């Protein structure tokens, strides 16, 4: 690597999903179920309210801990 050159940072990969929910507990259950069903490991990145009972959640795709260095 050249002196002063910074390694390239991996681009952040995100997944957006819109949830309709009755209350905070319902939203938490739906987010947990979505993360379990998704084939990639996801971390919550942000929430945007879309009106009463609706929110768009952005998830960040993260590398599984056991896959690092492969």
C-alpha positions as CSV (number, residue, x, y, z in Angstrom):
1,X,0.0,0.0,0.0
2,X,1.3,3.5,-0.8
3,X,2.2,5.7,2.1
4,X,-0.7,7.9,3.0
5,X,-3.2,5.8,1.1
6,X,-6.3,4.9,3.0
7,X,-7.8,1.4,2.6
8,X,-11.2,1.6,0.9
9,X,-14.1,1.4,3.3
10,X,-16.7,-1.1,2.2
11,X,-20.0,0.4,1.0
12,X,-22.9,0.2,3.4
13,X,-25.5,-2.2,2.0
14,X,-29.1,-1.4,3.3
15,X,-32.5,-3.0,3.1
16,X,-35.6,-0.9,3.6
17,X,-39.0,-2.3,4.8
18,X,-42.3,-0.7,5.6
19,X,-44.1,-2.0,8.7
20,X,-47.7,-1.4,9.7
21,X,-48.2,-1.9,13.5
22,X,-50.7,-1.5,16.3
23,X,-48.2,-0.5,19.1
24,X,-44.5,-0.5,19.9
25,X,-44.6,-4.1,21.1
26,X,-46.2,-5.2,17.8
27,X,-43.5,-3.3,15.8
28,X,-40.7,-4.9,17.9
29,X,-42.2,-8.4,17.1
30,X,-42.5,-7.6,13.4
31,X,-38.9,-6.3,13.2
32,X,-37.6,-9.4,15.0
33,X,-39.5,-11.7,12.7
34,X,-38.3,-9.8,9.6
35,X,-34.7,-10.1,10.7
36,X,-35.1,-13.8,11.4
37,X,-36.6,-14.5,8.0
38,X,-34.1,-12.5,6.0
39,X,-31.3,-14.5,4.5
40,X,-28.6,-12.0,5.5
41,X,-27.7,-10.7,9.0
42,X,-29.3,-7.3,9.6
43,X,-28.7,-4.5,12.0
44,X,-31.2,-1.7,12.6
45,X,-29.9,1.5,10.9
46,X,-32.8,3.9,11.1
47,X,-36.6,4.5,11.4
48,X,-38.8,7.0,9.5
49,X,-42.4,7.5,10.6
50,X,-44.9,7.4,7.8
51,X,-47.9,8.4,9.8
52,X,-49.9,6.7,12.5
53,X,-49.2,3.0,12.7
54,X,-46.7,3.0,9.9
55,X,-42.9,3.2,9.8
56,X,-40.1,2.6,7.2
57,X,-37.1,0.8,8.8
58,X,-33.7,0.7,7.2
59,X,-31.5,-2.2,8.1
60,X,-27.7,-2.4,7.4
61,X,-26.5,-5.8,6.1
62,X,-23.6,-6.9,8.4
63,X,-21.1,-9.7,7.9
64,X,-21.6,-12.6,10.3
65,X,-19.0,-12.8,13.0
66,X,-17.9,-16.3,12.0
67,X,-17.4,-15.2,8.3
68,X,-14.8,-12.5,9.0
69,X,-11.4,-13.1,7.5
70,X,-12.6,-15.6,4.9
